[in-house]
Amino acid sequence: MPYSDYKCFRFKFDSGVAFVSIDHPPINLLDEDLSQEFDRLGRQLENDESVRVVVLQSALPDFFIAHSGLGRVGAASKTVSHTRSFRLTQMIGERFRNMPKVTIAKIEGRARGGGSEIALAMDMCFAALGKAIFGQPEVAVGLVPGGGSTQRLPRLIGRGRALEVLLGCNDLSAEQAERYGYINRALPDDELTPFVEKLAHRISSFPAHTIAHVKTAVDTGAFNSMAEGLLVEAHESDLSVASEVTQARVKEALKIGAETYEGELEMDYLSRLSSKR
């Protein structure tokens, strides 16, 4: 049965809309397991002609996707290749952006780091007021974001605000994210699901080829240099991972609460990290 062999996702299909719920407790960490399934899922949805709209949401109330797994940092090579290549999270995001159907992120919990980057790659993003939280905390642990945010955020919210988000490492509420242009809209929690479902079904009722053509036309104007920018981002991110300071800082973060349920709720451990240079 199609879509039956995923461990990290739940599915519901209705009139051309695929409702995809991330279910990888306790915090939907974008680790190796979730990343590999995300990659496979994107390929399958891209080629599924019965799907015209994809709604990506979470089965966990407090987390959309916490962030990318920090365990990869310790396992990464300390030697950075001179040949630039794309990161897996970048490729996942680009597949959802480029597929000839509409992709919508519905956020009701925390979307930080790689989770924020996947939400940014979707065609549209809607979030629950008082519940959704967005952020890019990578720099606090010595990392350069490597899933697309250095390229997508400036296009969405401008250079100054992008640097505020990327270098400040502070959380943004759904209200602030809407004000900055980070997301399409912030809606009351009880209005979010009905709004997204109505929009998804409305779009799915339109001709599939027209949806694809409009996306191609819009993306040509908005993302003409995206591939080059992503390669630069991936290389700079690789250089940060190879740093001894970053390696030590990530280990320290993991010791004091990173990737635990309580630690990821407010990310207070960031303020307890030593001031290593």
Long-range contacts (C-beta under 8 A, 24 or more apart in sequence): 2-44, 2-48, 3-44, 6-37, 6-40, 6-41, 7-33, 7-37, 8-33, 8-34, 8-37, 8-38, 9-37, 9-41, 10-59, 13-50, 13-51, 14-201, 15-201, 15-204, 15-205, 16-50, 16-51, 16-52, 16-53, 16-201, 16-204, 16-205, 17-51, 17-52, 17-53, 17-54, 17-55, 17-197, 17-200, 17-201, 17-204, 18-45, 18-48, 18-51, 18-53, 18-54, 18-55, 19-55, 19-57, 20-45, 20-54, 20-55, 20-56, 20-57, 21-57, 21-58, 21-59, 22-56, 22-57, 22-58, 22-59, 22-60, 22-64, 22-65, 23-58, 23-59, 23-60, 25-60, 26-60, 26-261, 27-60, 27-62, 27-63, 27-66, 27-259, 27-261, 27-264, 28-58, 28-60, 28-63, 28-64, 28-65, 28-66, 28-115, 29-65, 29-66, 29-67, 29-68, 29-69, 29-259, 30-65, 30-66, 30-67, 30-68, 30-69, 30-89, 30-113, 30-114, 30-115, 30-118, 31-68, 31-69, 31-71, 31-72, 32-69, 32-72, 34-65, 35-68, 35-88, 35-89, 35-92, 38-92, 38-118, 39-88, 39-91, 39-92, 39-95, 42-92, 42-95, 42-96, 42-99, 43-95, 45-99, 45-101, 46-95, 46-99, 46-100, 46-101, 49-208, 51-101, 52-101, 52-102, 52-203, 52-204, 52-206, 52-208, 52-211, 53-101, 53-102, 53-103, 53-104, 53-200, 53-201, 53-203, 53-204, 54-96, 54-99, 54-101, 54-102, 54-103, 54-104, 55-104, 55-106, 55-196, 55-197, 55-200, 56-96, 56-103, 56-104, 56-105, 56-106, 56-118, 56-119, 56-122, 57-105, 57-106, 57-107, 57-108, 58-107, 58-108, 58-109, 60-109, 61-108, 61-109, 62-109, 62-110, 62-265, 63-109, 63-110, 63-115, 63-264, 64-105, 64-107, 64-108, 64-109, 64-110, 64-111, 64-115, 64-119, 64-132, 65-110, 65-111, 65-112, 65-113, 65-114, 65-115, 65-116, 65-118, 65-119, 66-110, 66-112, 66-113, 66-115, 66-259, 66-264, 67-112, 67-113, 67-114, 67-115, 67-116, 67-137, 67-138, 67-264, 68-113, 68-114, 68-146, 68-147, 69-259, 70-141, 70-250, 70-253, 70-254, 70-258, 70-259, 71-254, 73-143, 73-241, 73-246, 73-247, 73-250, 74-247, 74-250, 74-251, 76-238, 76-241, 76-242, 77-242, 78-242, 78-247, 79-242, 80-235, 80-238, 80-239, 80-242, 81-238, 84-231, 84-232, 84-234, 84-235, 85-231, 85-234, 86-230, 86-231, 86-234, 87-146, 87-147, 87-230, 87-233, 87-234, 87-237, 89-114, 89-117, 89-118, 89-146, 89-147, 89-148, 90-146, 90-147, 90-148, 90-230, 90-233, 90-234, 92-118, 92-121, 92-147, 93-117, 93-118, 93-120, 93-121, 93-147, 93-148, 94-121, 94-148, 94-226, 94-230, 96-121, 96-122, 97-121, 97-122, 97-123, 97-219, 97-223, 98-215, 98-219, 100-208, 100-211, 100-212, 100-215, 100-216, 101-208, 101-211, 101-212, 102-200, 102-203, 102-204, 102-211, 102-215, 104-196, 104-199, 104-200, 106-192, 106-193, 106-196, 107-132, 107-134, 107-174, 107-183, 108-132, 108-189, 108-192, 109-133, 110-135, 110-264, 110-265, 111-135, 112-136, 112-137, 112-171, 112-264, 112-267, 113-137, 113-138, 113-145, 113-147, 114-147, 116-149, 117-145, 117-147, 117-148, 117-149, 117-152, 118-147, 119-183, 120-148, 120-149, 120-152, 120-153, 120-156, 120-182, 121-148, 121-152, 123-215, 124-184, 124-199, 125-182, 125-183, 125-184, 126-183, 126-184, 126-185, 126-186, 126-187, 126-192, 126-195, 126-196, 127-174, 127-177, 127-178, 127-183, 127-185, 127-186, 127-187, 127-192, 128-174, 128-186, 128-187, 128-188, 128-189, 128-192, 129-173, 129-174, 129-175, 129-186, 129-187, 129-188, 129-189, 130-173, 130-174, 130-189, 131-174, 131-189, 132-173, 132-174, 132-177, 132-186, 133-171, 133-172, 133-173, 133-174, 134-171, 134-172, 134-174, 134-177, 134-182, 134-183, 135-165, 135-169, 135-170, 135-171, 135-172, 135-267, 136-165, 136-166, 136-169, 137-169, 137-267, 137-270, 138-166, 138-169, 139-166, 139-167, 139-169, 140-169, 140-270, 140-273, 141-246, 141-249, 141-250, 141-253, 141-258, 141-270, 141-273, 142-240, 142-243, 142-245, 142-246, 142-249, 142-250, 142-276, 143-237, 143-240, 143-241, 143-246, 143-250, 144-233, 144-236, 144-237, 144-239, 144-240, 145-233, 145-237, 146-233, 146-234, 146-237, 146-238, 148-230, 148-233, 150-229, 150-233, 150-236, 151-226, 151-229, 151-230, 151-233, 153-182, 155-222, 155-223, 156-181, 156-182, 157-181, 157-182, 169-270, 171-267, 245-276, 245-277, 248-276, 249-273, 249-276
